[in-house]
């Protein structure tokens, strides 16, 4: 379903009842799984299109993410009460209601059921209200009688992991093959991080002043593992604060920050961030260089380069040089000139499913296999830009070895002019023991960070 079609239905429904938090969650869910939107964008679009009280924004966001994160489990359980293909609108309403019944203790059962029935009526599916009511009461009975059955763990371990944690079966198989059954279960069972991470701009403020600022804005926080990072509750839109608008802080995950710091930014350097959008890593590099030097920030898509330009303006970074460029193509004017090149390659994203739960269902084996030659092509080309003695950093936000260690080892076999960089001083102490051959795989369940891969290679000759 296209976004325009999705939104065009809303006015007809608004005539009969006020557009509610549950409606926002339902439309966002449809936008993701039928329209192809990204999760954070889908729910943000719905919430920003209406005026919602803060508590209603939180309710809509919670319902949406619980329904999205547990989609396969909900589908599996609803099959006990439904036969055949269902009306897509009714199916989305059932998913929203079931998420409340199973995962939200503070929502009364009657409220979830009654609102679902109202949604069906508002969507002009009056004849299906009885079905929805019966199915949801069936879910309640099965829940209360402990009769919600999943695949048998002993007989079908892959099926159990897939349904219990809502990961597509092909991804479960890949993770088991890469990490073994025990570690794979730890990976898929790791809950999403209920936090936002903000990074202060050291060019504008220090830690004490910034912490006082957060306190003055009633934002609770804890210091992160990366210097300058603060972990804040996931509720509340921190980009609405004046400090964000004025460039005193940015929102950026700590693992992403580490990928930027892996280039060892220093004043006066020439650095290329080859796949830079939306610009968080490039901005951090420029800030760490005290905005002295040049940070070239490329992306192949013009609309994504606009995001980098917006970050440049907001942070007042003169050294940041955004440009629409294809990192697979040669640019002789850059050959052997960069002190460091960061290739944060397009990847399957399995390390950040907490932010993008739809990744767990969308990734086919074919889509993963298509990424691997693309990653290799970008890495191969961008290596040409690194000067002798300079650093080449390859990073992804995925957990699959074929996109990570496999890519780096294949590259190093072809390029003896590069060697693994063993220096780990850029990393927090807790992560240093996990570096092997200059490569770090960050695992969410082990490291309490977004899943990320960072490899550092130094050019030793031309």
N, C-alpha and C positions, 0 to 999 in steps of 0.2 A: 504494500500500500504506500503510495507516495505521500510525502508530508502535506502537500496541498490538499489532497483528498482527505487526509486525516483531520486537518483543522477545519475543513469545510463542513464537517458534520456537526461541529460543536454548537453553532447558533440554534439549530433545531432543538437540541437537547436543553439549552438554557431557557427556553420558553416555559418549560414545565417545572423547573426547580433550579435552585442556586447551584452554580458550578462548585463542587466540593473538593476537598483534599483527595478523596478517593477517586474522583473523576480525573484529577490531575495525574494520579498514579496510574490509572487505567490507560489514559491516552498516551502517557509516556511509555508504558509497557508495550502498547501496540506500535508506537513509533519505533521502538528498538527492534522488536522481533518480527514485525511485518513491514516496517518502512526502512529498516537498515540503519537507523540513527545510532549514534554512540550514547551510552547510558547517561553520562553526566550532562550532555547537551540536551537530551530528550527531556529529562526531568526539569532542568533549568529553564527550558523554553516554556514548559507548561506553567511553572510557578511564576515566571516573569510576565506571562500573558494575562494574569489575573492579580487582583489584590488579595493576598492571604495574610492573616495574622501569623506571627512567628510560630505559634503552636501548631497551626494548620500546615505551615511549610514543613515543619519537622515531621508531622504525621504523614504527609504525602511522600516525603523523601524516604522515611522508614519503610512504609508499605511498598513503595516501588522497588527499593533495593532488596528487600527480603523476597519479594516475588521474583525479581530477576536473578538473584543469587541462588535461589532454590528451585529454579524452573523445572529441571528434569525430575526432581523428587516430587514436586506438585503434580506434574503430568502423570507420573507413574501411579501416584495414589489416587488421582481422579479417575483413572481407568477402571477402578473397582466400582465406580458408581455411574459410569457413562458407557454408551455403546456407539461406535461409529464416529464419523466426523461431526464436529460441532460448529455452530455459528461462531465465527471468529470473535465477534463482540462479546457474546456470552462466555466464550472460553476465557477471554481476558478478564471479564468480571469475576468468574470463578477463581482464576488464579489470584487476583487481588484479595478476594475474600478468604480463600484458603490460607494465604500467607498470614493474614490476621489471626485466623483460628489456630494455626499451628505454631506460630513463631512470636506472637505479640500477646503476652499475658495480660497486659494492661487494657487491652481492647475487649469489652464484653462481647460474648458470643452473639447476643441478640443484636447488638449494634452492627457487627460485621454482616450478619445475615440480612437484616432489614435494609441496610444501605445497598447491599448487592441487589436485592429485589427492586429497590427504587431505581437503581442504575439500569436494570433490564427494562423497566417500564419507560424510563426517560429515553432509552435508545429505541423505542417503538418495537420492542420484542415482548409485548404483553403476553402472548401465548406461551412464552418460555419461563414465566415467573415461577410456575409450579415446579418445573424441572430444577431450576436453580435453588429454590427453597429446599426441595427434597435432597438434592446432592449435598448441600452444605450441612443439613442436619445429619445426613449419613456420615459426613466427615467428623462432625462433633461426637457422634456415638462411637465411631471407630476409635477416635482419639481417647475418649474417656474410658473405653473398655480395653485399651491397649491392643487394638486389632489392626493398626496401621502397619502392614507388612511390607518389608523391603526384600530384595533378593537375598538369598541365604549366603552369609559371608563365607562359610566353609565350602559350599558347593560352587559358588560363582563369585569369587573375590573381585574380579574386574567389574562385574555387574553391580556388586554391592557398592564399591567405591564410586562408580558412575552415578548411581541413583542417590546414595546417601549424601554425596557432596556435590551433585549436579555438575559433573564433568562429562563431556562427550566421551563415549567409549574409546575412540581412537586416541584421545589425549591421555586417558588412563593407561592404555597399552604403552604409549611412548614413554610416559614417566616411569612405569614399572621397568621397562627395558633399560632406561637410563640410570635409575637410582635403586632398583630393587623394590620388592613389595613393601617393606617396612618404611623406608624413607619416602616412597611415593605416597603412602597413606598420610604421613606427616605433612607432606606438601599440600595435598588436596584438602586436608582437614583444617589447615591453618585459617582461622577466621579473618575477615577483612579488618584492617586497622581502623578503629573508630576515632580518627584524628585527621586534622589538617597540619601540614608542616609549613611554617613560615621561616624565611631566611632574611636576616637583617642585612641592610646595605651598610657595610662598614665605612664606606666613603661619607655617609651622612650621619651615622649615629653609632654609639658604643653599646655594649651589652647592658650596662646598668640603666642607661637612659631608655633603651628600648624596652627593657623589662618593666620599668616604671610606666612607660606609655601603655603597654598591654594591660597592666593593672588598672590604669586610669580609664581604660575602655571596657572594663569588666570582662576581659579575655583571660581565662585561666590558661596556664601553660606549664610545661616542663622542658628543661633543656634537652636537646637531642644528643645523639652520639657524635654528630658532626658539629664542630665549632660554628656558632652563629645560627644554628637551627633550633627552632622551638616547636614543640609538639602541642597543638591546641585541640580542643574538642571539635568533633566533626560538625556540630550544629553551628549555624551562623555563617553568614557570608562575609568573610574577612576582607574581600576585595571592595566592600562598601566603606571601609574605614578610610579616613583621610590620609593615614600613613601609607596605605597602599597607593592611593592616587598620587601622592607626592613623592613616591619613589623610596620611601624609607624601608620598605620590605617587599618581598615577593613571596608567592606560594610556590614551593618546589620540594619534592621528595628528597630525603637525605641520600638515597642511593644515586639519584640523578646529580646531586651536588658532588658526590665523590667522583663520578665520571668526569665532571668538569675540572675538579682539582687534580685529577690524574695527569693533566698536561703540565702540572707544576707552573702555574701562571706567575710571571714576574714582570715588573715594570719594563716597558720597552720591547716586549716580545712581539713577533708576528705569529699569530695563531689562526688556524682555519678550523671552524666547526662546519663540517661538510654537509651534515643533515640536521640543520640547526633549529628548525621551527619546533615549538613556538618561541624559542629564544631564551629559555631559562638558563641553560648551560653557558651559552655565549655571553649572556649578561653577567653571570657569576665570574667567568674568566676575565671579562673587562673590569669588573669591580675589583677583583683580586689584584689585577695589574695597575690599580689606582687610575684607571682610564688613560694610561700612558702606553702607547703602542698601537697595534692594529689587531682587531679580532674580526676576521672575515666570517660572515654567517650566511651560509647558502641554504636554499631549498629549491626544489624543482618546481614547486607550485607557487604562483604569484600571490594567491590569497593567503598562503601560509607565511610567505615573506612579509606580508602586511602585519602579521602578528609580531614578527621580530622587530619591525619598524615601530610598532606601538610600544613594545618593551623599551626600545632605545629612547623614545621620546619620554616615556614615564620615568625612566631611570636617569635621564640626562647623560647618556653615555656617548661621547664623541668618538671614542675608539671603535665602537661597534659599526661594522660595515655590512649591512644586509644586502643580499643580491639574489636574483633568480638565476640559479645555475644548476646544471645537471652534474652531480658528482661522479657520474660514470664517464664523462667526456674529458678529453685532455685539455689542459689550459697551460700551454708552455710558459706563459709569463709567471706561473707559480712554481715551476719545477725547481726543486732543491732550495727553495727560499724560506719555507716555513720552519720556525723553531719547534712547532708542535702542530699536529693535525689530529683532530678528534673525529672519528667516524662512529657516530651513534646510529647504527644501521637500522633500516626498517626490519621489524622482526615480528614474531608471533605474539609477543606481549604476555606470555604466561606468567611473568613475574609480577604483574600489576592487575590481576583479575579482581582484586578488591575494589579498584577504581572503575574497572571495565568488566563487569560480570558477564556480559554477552560474549566475551572472548571464549569462555568455557564451552560455548555451544557452536560458535561460528567457524572455528578453525578446522578445516578439513585437512587430511593428509596432503591433498593436492596443493592447497594454498601454502602449506609449510614448505613443501618441496620446491615450489616456485620462488620462495624467498631466498633459498640457499644460494643459487647462482647470482641473484641480484646483490646479496651481501658481499659475495666474493668479488664481483665486478667493481663495486664501489671501493672496497678495501684495496684491491689491486691498483686502481687508478689513483687513488688519493695518496698512496705510498710514494708516488713520484714527486709529491710536493714537499716532502720532508727533507730538510738539509742534513748534511753529515753531522752527527752528534745530536740531532733532534729526536723528538719522541713521536711515535705513531700510537695512538690510543684507539682501540676498538671496543665498543660497548654495545650492549643490547639490554632490553628489559624482559628477557625471557630466560627459561631454565633448561632449554633443550641443548644437549651437547653438540648436535649437528649444526646449530646456529652459532655456537660459542667456541668451545675448545677445538672442535673439528675445523672450524674456519681458520682459527689462528694457526693451528699446527700445519694445515695445508699451505697457508700463506708462507710460513717460515721455511718450509721445505723448498719452496720455489725461490725464496729470497734470502740467500745467505748474507746479504748486506744488512739485514736486520737481525737483532738478537733480543730475546726476552729481557725486559728490564726488571731486575730482581729487587730494586730499592722499594721499600714499602712504607717509607716515612710519611707519605701523604695520607696514609690510612689511620683511623683510630686503632688503638692497641688491640681491641677485641677482635678485629678483622684480620690482623696481620698473619696469624697462624694458618689462615685458610688460603693464602696465596701459594700457588704452585706454578712454576715455570713462568712467572710474571703474570699469571692469570688468577682472578678472583671471581668465584661464583657466590653471590650473596643469596642466601635462602631465607625467605620470610620467617619460617617456623624456627629456624636456628638463630638468626641474627636480629630479629625484630625490626626488619627493614624491608622495603620493597625488593622483590626479586630482581637482581641485576647481575650482569656480567661485565667485567672490566679487564682488559688485557693491555699491557704496555710493552711496546717494542721500540728499541733504540736503533737508529741507523748508524752503523759503524764505518761504512764506506759508501762511496757513490755507486 
